[in-house]
Amino acid sequence: MNATRFLSLLKTVRRRLPRQTVQTLRGQALAGDVDGAARGLEKILRKGMN
């Protein structure tokens, strides 16, 4: 996954996340760690569904 695709995905779920979390994941993706940001988002969304 590239940064542009991740940011568009993040945009679709940002209403469900705290602002600080969105900013952290966005910054992580823009810094080049897109895989880490994607794993973090997946973990947060999975945790919220339980």
mmCIF file as gemmi writes it, N, C-alpha and C atoms, coordinates in Angstrom:
data_model
loop_
_atom_site.group_PDB
_atom_site.id
_atom_site.type_symbol
_atom_site.label_atom_id
_atom_site.label_alt_id
_atom_site.label_comp_id
_atom_site.label_asym_id
_atom_site.label_entity_id
_atom_site.label_seq_id
_atom_site.pdbx_PDB_ins_code
_atom_site.Cartn_x
_atom_site.Cartn_y
_atom_site.Cartn_z
_atom_site.occupancy
_atom_site.B_iso_or_equiv
_atom_site.pdbx_formal_charge
_atom_site.auth_seq_id
_atom_site.auth_asym_id
_atom_site.pdbx_PDB_model_num
ATOM 1 N N . MET Axp A 1 ? 0.855 -1.168 0 1 0 ? 1 A 1
ATOM 2 C CA . MET Axp A 1 ? 0 0 0 1 0 ? 1 A 1
ATOM 3 C C . MET Axp A 1 ? 0.905 1.237 0 1 0 ? 1 A 1
ATOM 4 N N . ASN Axp A 2 ? 0.529 2.238 -0.791 1 0 ? 2 A 1
ATOM 5 C CA . ASN Axp A 2 ? 1.322 3.464 -0.805 1 0 ? 2 A 1
ATOM 6 C C . ASN Axp A 2 ? 0.662 4.526 0.073 1 0 ? 2 A 1
ATOM 7 N N . ALA Axp A 3 ? 1.361 5.617 0.295 1 0 ? 3 A 1
ATOM 8 C CA . ALA Axp A 3 ? 0.894 6.665 1.212 1 0 ? 3 A 1
ATOM 9 C C . ALA Axp A 3 ? -0.421 7.288 0.742 1 0 ? 3 A 1
ATOM 10 N N . THR Axp A 4 ? -0.561 7.523 -0.545 1 0 ? 4 A 1
ATOM 11 C CA . THR Axp A 4 ? -1.785 8.146 -1.066 1 0 ? 4 A 1
ATOM 12 C C . THR Axp A 4 ? -2.996 7.261 -0.811 1 0 ? 4 A 1
ATOM 13 N N . ARG Axp A 5 ? -2.851 5.989 -1.06 1 0 ? 5 A 1
ATOM 14 C CA . ARG Axp A 5 ? -3.958 5.051 -0.847 1 0 ? 5 A 1
ATOM 15 C C . ARG Axp A 5 ? -4.301 4.948 0.641 1 0 ? 5 A 1
ATOM 16 N N . PHE Axp A 6 ? -3.28 4.918 1.492 1 0 ? 6 A 1
ATOM 17 C CA . PHE Axp A 6 ? -3.523 4.846 2.929 1 0 ? 6 A 1
ATOM 18 C C . PHE Axp A 6 ? -4.239 6.101 3.426 1 0 ? 6 A 1
ATOM 19 N N . LEU Axp A 7 ? -3.82 7.268 2.946 1 0 ? 7 A 1
ATOM 20 C CA . LEU Axp A 7 ? -4.446 8.518 3.393 1 0 ? 7 A 1
ATOM 21 C C . LEU Axp A 7 ? -5.905 8.592 2.965 1 0 ? 7 A 1
ATOM 22 N N . SER Axp A 8 ? -6.241 8.07 1.798 1 0 ? 8 A 1
ATOM 23 C CA . SER Axp A 8 ? -7.644 8.059 1.392 1 0 ? 8 A 1
ATOM 24 C C . SER Axp A 8 ? -8.445 7.077 2.254 1 0 ? 8 A 1
ATOM 25 N N . LEU Axp A 9 ? -7.833 5.962 2.626 1 0 ? 9 A 1
ATOM 26 C CA . LEU Axp A 9 ? -8.487 5.025 3.539 1 0 ? 9 A 1
ATOM 27 C C . LEU Axp A 9 ? -8.685 5.665 4.905 1 0 ? 9 A 1
ATOM 28 N N . LEU Axp A 10 ? -7.68 6.356 5.378 1 0 ? 10 A 1
ATOM 29 C CA . LEU Axp A 10 ? -7.757 7.034 6.669 1 0 ? 10 A 1
ATOM 30 C C . LEU Axp A 10 ? -8.866 8.087 6.655 1 0 ? 10 A 1
ATOM 31 N N . LYS Axp A 11 ? -9.022 8.755 5.534 1 0 ? 11 A 1
ATOM 32 C CA . LYS Axp A 11 ? -10.051 9.776 5.397 1 0 ? 11 A 1
ATOM 33 C C . LYS Axp A 11 ? -11.453 9.174 5.561 1 0 ? 11 A 1
ATOM 34 N N . THR Axp A 12 ? -11.635 7.932 5.111 1 0 ? 12 A 1
ATOM 35 C CA . THR Axp A 12 ? -12.961 7.313 5.207 1 0 ? 12 A 1
ATOM 36 C C . THR Axp A 12 ? -13.327 6.913 6.637 1 0 ? 12 A 1
ATOM 37 N N . VAL Axp A 13 ? -12.336 6.671 7.486 1 0 ? 13 A 1
ATOM 38 C CA . VAL Axp A 13 ? -12.626 6.218 8.855 1 0 ? 13 A 1
ATOM 39 C C . VAL Axp A 13 ? -12.33 7.268 9.916 1 0 ? 13 A 1
ATOM 40 N N . ARG Axp A 14 ? -11.903 8.453 9.517 1 0 ? 14 A 1
ATOM 41 C CA . ARG Axp A 14 ? -11.458 9.435 10.503 1 0 ? 14 A 1
ATOM 42 C C . ARG Axp A 14 ? -12.551 9.9 11.449 1 0 ? 14 A 1
ATOM 43 N N . ARG Axp A 15 ? -13.798 9.821 11.07 1 0 ? 15 A 1
ATOM 44 C CA . ARG Axp A 15 ? -14.893 10.225 11.956 1 0 ? 15 A 1
ATOM 45 C C . ARG Axp A 15 ? -15.014 9.299 13.172 1 0 ? 15 A 1
ATOM 46 N N . ARG Axp A 16 ? -14.543 8.074 13.02 1 0 ? 16 A 1
ATOM 47 C CA . ARG Axp A 16 ? -14.641 7.086 14.096 1 0 ? 16 A 1
ATOM 48 C C . ARG Axp A 16 ? -13.44 7.099 15.03 1 0 ? 16 A 1
ATOM 49 N N . LEU Axp A 17 ? -12.423 7.914 14.727 1 0 ? 17 A 1
ATOM 50 C CA . LEU Axp A 17 ? -11.181 7.917 15.497 1 0 ? 17 A 1
ATOM 51 C C . LEU Axp A 17 ? -10.942 9.272 16.154 1 0 ? 17 A 1
ATOM 52 N N . PRO Axp A 18 ? -10.255 9.277 17.289 1 0 ? 18 A 1
ATOM 53 C CA . PRO Axp A 18 ? -9.86 10.55 17.903 1 0 ? 18 A 1
ATOM 54 C C . PRO Axp A 18 ? -8.906 11.317 16.984 1 0 ? 18 A 1
ATOM 55 N N . ARG Axp A 19 ? -8.954 12.627 17.073 1 0 ? 19 A 1
ATOM 56 C CA . ARG Axp A 19 ? -8.124 13.484 16.218 1 0 ? 19 A 1
ATOM 57 C C . ARG Axp A 19 ? -6.64 13.166 16.352 1 0 ? 19 A 1
ATOM 58 N N . GLN Axp A 20 ? -6.178 12.944 17.572 1 0 ? 20 A 1
ATOM 59 C CA . GLN Axp A 20 ? -4.757 12.675 17.789 1 0 ? 20 A 1
ATOM 60 C C . GLN Axp A 20 ? -4.325 11.385 17.097 1 0 ? 20 A 1
ATOM 61 N N . THR Axp A 21 ? -5.179 10.397 17.105 1 0 ? 21 A 1
ATOM 62 C CA . THR Axp A 21 ? -4.869 9.132 16.451 1 0 ? 21 A 1
ATOM 63 C C . THR Axp A 21 ? -4.75 9.323 14.949 1 0 ? 21 A 1
ATOM 64 N N . VAL Axp A 22 ? -5.675 10.07 14.37 1 0 ? 22 A 1
ATOM 65 C CA . VAL Axp A 22 ? -5.637 10.34 12.934 1 0 ? 22 A 1
ATOM 66 C C . VAL Axp A 22 ? -4.345 11.082 12.578 1 0 ? 22 A 1
ATOM 67 N N . GLN Axp A 23 ? -4.003 12.082 13.355 1 0 ? 23 A 1
ATOM 68 C CA . GLN Axp A 23 ? -2.794 12.863 13.089 1 0 ? 23 A 1
ATOM 69 C C . GLN Axp A 23 ? -1.542 11.995 13.205 1 0 ? 23 A 1
ATOM 70 N N . THR Axp A 24 ? -1.513 11.113 14.189 1 0 ? 24 A 1
ATOM 71 C CA . THR Axp A 24 ? -0.361 10.23 14.38 1 0 ? 24 A 1
ATOM 72 C C . THR Axp A 24 ? -0.2 9.281 13.194 1 0 ? 24 A 1
ATOM 73 N N . LEU Axp A 25 ? -1.291 8.643 12.792 1 0 ? 25 A 1
ATOM 74 C CA . LEU Axp A 25 ? -1.225 7.705 11.671 1 0 ? 25 A 1
ATOM 75 C C . LEU Axp A 25 ? -0.866 8.426 10.37 1 0 ? 25 A 1
ATOM 76 N N . ARG Axp A 26 ? -1.413 9.613 10.174 1 0 ? 26 A 1
ATOM 77 C CA . ARG Axp A 26 ? -1.115 10.406 8.978 1 0 ? 26 A 1
ATOM 78 C C . ARG Axp A 26 ? 0.371 10.769 8.936 1 0 ? 26 A 1
ATOM 79 N N . GLY Axp A 27 ? 0.889 11.233 10.055 1 0 ? 27 A 1
ATOM 80 C CA . GLY Axp A 27 ? 2.294 11.592 10.123 1 0 ? 27 A 1
ATOM 81 C C . GLY Axp A 27 ? 3.211 10.403 9.898 1 0 ? 27 A 1
ATOM 82 N N . GLN Axp A 28 ? 2.82 9.28 10.445 1 0 ? 28 A 1
ATOM 83 C CA . GLN Axp A 28 ? 3.604 8.06 10.275 1 0 ? 28 A 1
ATOM 84 C C . GLN Axp A 28 ? 3.648 7.662 8.8 1 0 ? 28 A 1
ATOM 85 N N . ALA Axp A 29 ? 2.513 7.757 8.125 1 0 ? 29 A 1
ATOM 86 C CA . ALA Axp A 29 ? 2.46 7.4 6.701 1 0 ? 29 A 1
ATOM 87 C C . ALA Axp A 29 ? 3.275 8.38 5.864 1 0 ? 29 A 1
ATOM 88 N N . LEU Axp A 30 ? 3.159 9.667 6.156 1 0 ? 30 A 1
ATOM 89 C CA . LEU Axp A 30 ? 3.887 10.667 5.386 1 0 ? 30 A 1
ATOM 90 C C . LEU Axp A 30 ? 5.393 10.594 5.627 1 0 ? 30 A 1
ATOM 91 N N . ALA Axp A 31 ? 5.791 10.082 6.778 1 0 ? 31 A 1
ATOM 92 C CA . ALA Axp A 31 ? 7.214 9.929 7.086 1 0 ? 31 A 1
ATOM 93 C C . ALA Axp A 31 ? 7.816 8.713 6.387 1 0 ? 31 A 1
ATOM 94 N N . GLY Axp A 32 ? 6.955 7.877 5.786 1 0 ? 32 A 1
ATOM 95 C CA . GLY Axp A 32 ? 7.461 6.739 5.035 1 0 ? 32 A 1
ATOM 96 C C . GLY Axp A 32 ? 7.138 5.385 5.615 1 0 ? 32 A 1
ATOM 97 N N . ASP Axp A 33 ? 6.553 5.343 6.802 1 0 ? 33 A 1
ATOM 98 C CA . ASP Axp A 33 ? 6.224 4.057 7.426 1 0 ? 33 A 1
ATOM 99 C C . ASP Axp A 33 ? 4.75 3.723 7.182 1 0 ? 33 A 1
ATOM 100 N N . VAL Axp A 34 ? 4.414 3.527 5.919 1 0 ? 34 A 1
ATOM 101 C CA . VAL Axp A 34 ? 3.023 3.263 5.543 1 0 ? 34 A 1
ATOM 102 C C . VAL Axp A 34 ? 2.567 1.909 6.081 1 0 ? 34 A 1
ATOM 103 N N . ASP Axp A 35 ? 3.433 0.917 6.036 1 0 ? 35 A 1
ATOM 104 C CA . ASP Axp A 35 ? 3.066 -0.411 6.533 1 0 ? 35 A 1
ATOM 105 C C . ASP Axp A 35 ? 2.776 -0.38 8.032 1 0 ? 35 A 1
ATOM 106 N N . GLY Axp A 36 ? 3.581 0.343 8.778 1 0 ? 36 A 1
ATOM 107 C CA . GLY Axp A 36 ? 3.349 0.469 10.219 1 0 ? 36 A 1
ATOM 108 C C . GLY Axp A 36 ? 2.069 1.208 10.523 1 0 ? 36 A 1
ATOM 109 N N . ALA Axp A 37 ? 1.786 2.259 9.767 1 0 ? 37 A 1
ATOM 110 C CA . ALA Axp A 37 ? 0.553 3.014 9.959 1 0 ? 37 A 1
ATOM 111 C C . ALA Axp A 37 ? -0.658 2.15 9.627 1 0 ? 37 A 1
ATOM 112 N N . ALA Axp A 38 ? -0.556 1.357 8.583 1 0 ? 38 A 1
ATOM 113 C CA . ALA Axp A 38 ? -1.664 0.474 8.192 1 0 ? 38 A 1
ATOM 114 C C . ALA Axp A 38 ? -1.912 -0.586 9.264 1 0 ? 38 A 1
ATOM 115 N N . ARG Axp A 39 ? -0.835 -1.144 9.812 1 0 ? 39 A 1
ATOM 116 C CA . ARG Axp A 39 ? -0.978 -2.131 10.894 1 0 ? 39 A 1
ATOM 117 C C . ARG Axp A 39 ? -1.623 -1.492 12.118 1 0 ? 39 A 1
ATOM 118 N N . GLY Axp A 40 ? -1.203 -0.264 12.439 1 0 ? 40 A 1
ATOM 119 C CA . GLY Axp A 40 ? -1.77 0.439 13.583 1 0 ? 40 A 1
ATOM 120 C C . GLY Axp A 40 ? -3.248 0.714 13.398 1 0 ? 40 A 1
ATOM 121 N N . LEU Axp A 41 ? -3.639 1.158 12.211 1 0 ? 41 A 1
ATOM 122 C CA . LEU Axp A 41 ? -5.047 1.421 11.924 1 0 ? 41 A 1
ATOM 123 C C . LEU Axp A 41 ? -5.864 0.143 12.013 1 0 ? 41 A 1
ATOM 124 N N . GLU Axp A 42 ? -5.331 -0.931 11.459 1 0 ? 42 A 1
ATOM 125 C CA . GLU Axp A 42 ? -6.031 -2.215 11.507 1 0 ? 42 A 1
ATOM 126 C C . GLU Axp A 42 ? -6.235 -2.655 12.958 1 0 ? 42 A 1
ATOM 127 N N . LYS Axp A 43 ? -5.228 -2.497 13.777 1 0 ? 43 A 1
ATOM 128 C CA . LYS Axp A 43 ? -5.302 -2.893 15.18 1 0 ? 43 A 1
ATOM 129 C C . LYS Axp A 43 ? -6.339 -2.054 15.927 1 0 ? 43 A 1
ATOM 130 N N . ILE Axp A 44 ? -6.351 -0.756 15.666 1 0 ? 44 A 1
ATOM 131 C CA . ILE Axp A 44 ? -7.315 0.149 16.32 1 0 ? 44 A 1
ATOM 132 C C . ILE Axp A 44 ? -8.739 -0.202 15.912 1 0 ? 44 A 1
ATOM 133 N N . LEU Axp A 45 ? -8.957 -0.44 14.622 1 0 ? 45 A 1
ATOM 134 C CA . LEU Axp A 45 ? -10.3 -0.759 14.149 1 0 ? 45 A 1
ATOM 135 C C . LEU Axp A 45 ? -10.769 -2.123 14.671 1 0 ? 45 A 1
ATOM 136 N N . ARG Axp A 46 ? -9.851 -3.084 14.716 1 0 ? 46 A 1
ATOM 137 C CA . ARG Axp A 46 ? -10.202 -4.405 15.238 1 0 ? 46 A 1
ATOM 138 C C . ARG Axp A 46 ? -10.559 -4.329 16.722 1 0 ? 46 A 1
ATOM 139 N N . LYS Axp A 47 ? -9.794 -3.547 17.47 1 0 ? 47 A 1
ATOM 140 C CA . LYS Axp A 47 ? -10.036 -3.379 18.908 1 0 ? 47 A 1
ATOM 141 C C . LYS Axp A 47 ? -11.381 -2.704 19.163 1 0 ? 47 A 1
ATOM 142 N N . GLY Axp A 48 ? -11.747 -1.762 18.311 1 0 ? 48 A 1
ATOM 143 C CA . GLY Axp A 48 ? -13.003 -1.047 18.476 1 0 ? 48 A 1
ATOM 144 C C . GLY Axp A 48 ? -14.225 -1.881 18.143 1 0 ? 48 A 1
ATOM 145 N N . MET Axp A 49 ? -14.048 -2.952 17.376 1 0 ? 49 A 1
ATOM 146 C CA . MET Axp A 49 ? -15.174 -3.786 16.988 1 0 ? 49 A 1
ATOM 147 C C . MET Axp A 49 ? -15.521 -4.817 18.053 1 0 ? 49 A 1
ATOM 148 N N . ASN Axp A 50 ? -14.648 -5.028 19.013 1 0 ? 50 A 1
ATOM 149 C CA . ASN Axp A 50 ? -14.912 -6.02 20.082 1 0 ? 50 A 1
ATOM 150 C C . ASN Axp A 50 ? -15.788 -5.45 21.149 1 0 ? 50 A 1
